[in-house]
């Protein structure tokens, strides 16, 4: 999808497809929905759809612990591809969120490996982060009975990553990471 961080069709696609599928598959018994925040399209589209059906549904966006933009206004190097890119995407409607969950790169990678090994689900690192987030939310809020997340990518894209045992040793120097005006304005709202 071109311009996936700003293209509203990203949000609309999840509103028209993913949201209704979740609602139907759970028979409307969703207590919480959480996913890692990359383009913002999934959490915003699904979140809007679910909230229109039940305003009490909790919505959480996930971020790398090493780059908690929404949670702490910080960015840093991490190994969860596709999320924590150092800015707030225009597709993210942060006003929908009840909170943010943090997952370390190591937790996400290890969960991705565990899902492949124990469940036969060969998924990517961000999917591992989603499952870690769901487990953390379930432990923190045992009253929540139906917590939905997504396994949204395949492990085939990760053959050359730590998920498949390949460690790249790239030195990334610490540096200032100034936020753009839009990101600052959105963080001020959140």
C-alpha positions as CSV (number, residue, x, y, z in Angstrom):
1,X,0.0,0.0,0.0
2,X,1.6,3.3,-1.0
3,X,2.2,5.8,1.8
4,X,1.0,3.3,4.4
5,X,1.7,5.7,7.3
6,X,-0.6,8.4,5.9
7,X,-2.9,6.6,3.5
8,X,-6.4,6.6,5.1
9,X,-7.2,3.5,3.0
10,X,-5.0,1.6,5.5
11,X,-7.3,2.6,8.4
12,X,-10.5,2.0,6.3
13,X,-9.4,-1.5,5.2
14,X,-9.1,-2.6,8.8
15,X,-12.4,-0.8,9.7
16,X,-14.2,-2.7,6.9
17,X,-12.5,-6.1,7.2
18,X,-10.4,-6.9,10.3
19,X,-12.8,-5.2,12.7
20,X,-15.9,-7.0,11.5
21,X,-14.0,-10.3,11.4
22,X,-12.9,-9.9,15.0
23,X,-16.5,-8.9,16.1
24,X,-18.0,-11.8,14.3
25,X,-15.4,-14.4,15.4
26,X,-15.8,-13.4,19.1
27,X,-19.6,-13.0,18.8
28,X,-19.1,-9.4,20.1
29,X,-17.5,-10.6,23.3
30,X,-14.3,-8.6,23.1
31,X,-12.9,-7.1,26.3
32,X,-9.6,-5.7,24.8
33,X,-7.8,-5.4,21.5
34,X,-4.1,-4.8,21.3
35,X,-1.5,-4.7,18.6
36,X,1.9,-3.2,18.1
37,X,1.7,0.2,16.5
38,X,3.5,0.5,13.2
39,X,1.5,2.4,10.6
40,X,-1.3,3.0,13.0
41,X,-3.8,1.6,10.5
42,X,-4.7,-1.6,12.3
43,X,-5.2,-0.2,15.8
44,X,-7.1,2.8,14.4
45,X,-9.3,1.0,12.0
46,X,-10.1,-2.0,14.2
47,X,-10.3,0.2,17.3
48,X,-12.9,2.5,15.7
49,X,-15.0,-0.4,14.5
50,X,-15.0,-2.2,17.9
51,X,-15.6,1.0,19.9
52,X,-18.7,1.8,17.7
53,X,-20.1,-1.5,18.8
54,X,-19.0,-1.4,22.4
55,X,-17.5,1.8,23.9
56,X,-16.1,-0.2,26.8
57,X,-13.7,-2.3,24.8
58,X,-10.1,-1.5,25.8
59,X,-7.6,-0.6,23.1
60,X,-3.8,-0.8,23.6
61,X,-0.9,0.0,21.2
62,X,2.4,-1.8,21.6
63,X,5.9,-0.3,21.3
64,X,9.4,-1.5,21.8
65,X,10.6,-0.9,25.3
66,X,13.8,0.5,23.7
67,X,11.8,3.1,21.7
68,X,8.7,4.1,23.7
69,X,7.5,7.1,21.7
70,X,3.9,7.2,23.0
71,X,4.7,6.0,26.5
72,X,7.8,8.0,27.2
73,X,8.6,10.3,24.2
74,X,11.9,8.4,23.6
75,X,13.3,6.7,20.6
76,X,16.1,4.2,20.5
77,X,17.5,1.3,18.5
78,X,15.5,-2.0,18.7
79,X,15.1,-5.2,16.8
80,X,11.3,-5.4,16.2
81,X,10.9,-4.5,12.6
82,X,7.9,-2.5,11.4
83,X,7.2,-0.7,14.7
84,X,8.8,2.0,16.8
85,X,10.0,4.0,13.8
86,X,10.6,7.3,15.8
87,X,7.5,9.2,14.8
88,X,3.8,9.2,15.3
89,X,2.2,8.1,12.0
90,X,-0.7,10.2,10.7
91,X,-2.9,7.1,10.6
92,X,-2.7,6.6,14.3
93,X,-5.7,7.9,16.2
94,X,-4.2,8.0,19.7
95,X,-7.4,9.3,21.2
96,X,-8.8,5.7,20.9
97,X,-6.1,4.3,23.1
98,X,-6.5,3.2,26.8
99,X,-2.8,2.7,27.1
100,X,0.4,1.5,25.6
101,X,2.2,-1.8,26.3
102,X,5.9,-2.2,26.1
103,X,7.8,-5.2,24.9
104,X,11.5,-5.7,24.7
105,X,13.1,-6.9,21.5
106,X,14.3,-10.0,23.3
107,X,10.8,-10.8,24.6
108,X,9.3,-10.4,21.1
109,X,12.0,-12.5,19.4
110,X,11.8,-15.3,22.0
111,X,8.0,-15.4,21.7
112,X,8.3,-15.6,17.9
113,X,10.6,-18.6,18.3
114,X,8.3,-20.2,20.9
115,X,5.2,-19.7,18.7
116,X,7.0,-21.5,15.9
117,X,8.4,-24.3,18.1
118,X,5.4,-25.0,20.3
119,X,2.3,-23.8,18.3
120,X,3.5,-24.3,14.7
121,X,2.9,-20.6,14.0
122,X,5.9,-19.3,12.0
123,X,5.3,-15.6,12.4
124,X,7.4,-12.4,12.6
125,X,8.9,-10.6,15.5
126,X,6.1,-8.0,15.8
127,X,3.6,-10.8,16.0
128,X,5.7,-12.2,18.9
129,X,5.4,-8.8,20.5
130,X,1.6,-8.8,20.1
131,X,1.4,-12.1,21.9
132,X,3.7,-10.9,24.7
133,X,1.5,-7.9,25.1
134,X,-1.6,-10.0,25.3
135,X,-0.1,-12.2,28.0
136,X,1.1,-9.1,30.0
137,X,-2.4,-7.6,29.7
138,X,-4.1,-10.8,30.8
139,X,-1.8,-11.1,33.9
140,X,-2.3,-7.4,34.8
141,X,-6.1,-7.6,34.3
142,X,-7.4,-11.1,35.0
143,X,-11.0,-9.7,34.9
144,X,-10.6,-9.4,31.1
145,X,-12.0,-12.6,29.6
146,X,-11.5,-12.1,25.8
147,X,-8.3,-10.3,24.7
148,X,-7.7,-10.2,21.0
149,X,-4.4,-9.6,19.2
150,X,-3.1,-10.4,15.7
151,X,-0.4,-12.6,14.3
152,X,0.0,-10.4,11.4
153,X,3.1,-11.4,9.5
154,X,4.9,-14.5,8.4
155,X,8.3,-15.7,9.6
156,X,9.5,-16.1,6.0
157,X,10.5,-12.4,6.0
158,X,12.8,-13.0,9.0
159,X,15.2,-15.7,7.8
160,X,18.2,-13.2,8.2
161,X,17.2,-12.0,11.6
162,X,17.6,-13.1,15.2
163,X,14.2,-14.8,15.0
164,X,16.0,-17.5,12.9
165,X,19.3,-17.4,14.7
166,X,21.1,-14.8,12.6
167,X,22.6,-12.0,14.6
168,X,23.8,-9.0,12.8
169,X,26.3,-6.9,14.7
170,X,25.8,-3.4,13.5
171,X,27.0,-0.6,15.7
172,X,24.3,2.1,15.8
173,X,25.7,5.3,17.4
174,X,23.6,7.1,20.0
175,X,22.4,10.4,18.5
176,X,19.8,13.0,18.9
177,X,16.5,12.1,17.4
178,X,14.4,15.2,17.0
179,X,10.7,14.7,16.6
180,X,8.8,16.4,13.7
181,X,6.1,18.9,14.5
182,X,3.2,16.5,13.9
183,X,4.7,13.9,16.3
184,X,5.1,16.6,19.0
185,X,1.6,17.8,18.5
186,X,0.2,14.2,18.7
187,X,2.2,13.3,21.7
188,X,1.0,16.5,23.5
189,X,-2.6,15.3,22.9
190,X,-1.9,11.8,24.2
